[in-house]
Amino acid sequence: MKKCLIIVVNVLLFQMLVFAQNALTLDMALSNSTSYLRGRIPAGSKVLVLNFTSNWTQLSEYIVEELIGYIVNEGALAVVDRRNLDVIQQEMAFQLSGEVSDETAQSIGKKLGAQTIISGSIVAVGDMYRLRIRAISVETAQIQGMQNVDVRQDSRIGALTGTGYSVPAISFGNNISGNTSAKIIPNANGLIVETDESQGGGSTGKVSLNREVIEGEERTVINMELTLNRGYQSPWGCILISDSGIMKKVKAASGIKFSVYGDGKRWYLEFATREAATDYAFYRGTINTRRNKIVTINIPYTSLRQPSEWGRRVGFNKNSIYQLQFSRANKDGLGISSIKVFDIEFY
């Protein structure tokens, strides 16, 4: 009997862990829901984001405004102007955080010229939240789409609901790579450290993928640390990203943007191409960090250069890029340096 109880408890703990890891941040959930709605509502339809039921007015208002922003930026659907909604709210006595019947939603939609009404709710479920979003046709009252998403407690939810929250550095491993946000997040297994240790040098490094709060916002962060030590004629170290999915995006793009939170030391982002692999004359962009400050780095491919110490020059061929490398060079000083990289985008 005791053995069966232990098994049941372990199964429940495992299910709770899986649930926690699969849950998204609120912004990720809204971004995903926008993509879902785009696939369920005819392109070009006029939509009205009406209300989201919850116990927190501020949270409801935030969801409405953010969802409108995501839909507008995607451009597949037309969002109805909400300026006339204030008058209708007073007439029909409803609030963004309160219940609205389908009949009332249809009536409001018709008055504002919408073809589809988007509404939903968010409720607390233990330490998580359940976000429900649905779209109904103003003309027929047919449900065009309904999606449920698990949202984890984070600093933003804490601020909007008044619940306390502090974030440790939690590693989410491979689950992060399945994120469908516009930001690119590599697979944890595709992050590799290489240093001159393999050549008898004394340099070391480490890398991890974590959830952290930086300047009040929770982010998915690649933590990189390299320590350049004497022992090799020219100490070096780098963090490799060779995720095949990211490599496809690299080859299709013409530039990369990301944010770094560093210690004021200089790093480089190198594009490893097959033509330059024999002598490591990889094309490079400079990353100048500021101590304990977020810096946005924008590197168009046209700005990439090969290091001056390499005599041989090969043409840049983005179709032969096989990995990205965040590196440090001996000329920029020995010792330890660490940076956090996040919000990676290709354009």
Buried (B, 14 or more C-beta within 10 A) or exposed (E): EEEEEEEEEEEEEEEEEEBBBBBBBBBBBBBBBBBBBBEBBEEEBBBBBBBBBBEBEBBBBBBBEBBBBBBEEBEBBBBBEBEEBEEBBEEEEBEBBEEBEEEBBBBBBEBBEBBBBBBBBBEBEEEBBBBBBBBBBBEEEEEBBEBEBBBBBBBBBBBBBEEEBEBEEEEBEEBBBEBEBEBBBBBBEBBBBBBBBEEEBBBBBEBBBBBBBBEEBBBBBBBBBBBBBEEBEEBBBBBBBBBEEBBEBBBEBEBBBBBBBBEEBBBBBBBBBEEBBEEEBBBBBBBEBEEEEBBEBEBEBEEBEBBEEBEEEBEBBBEBBBBBBBBBBBEBEBEBBBBBBBBBBBE
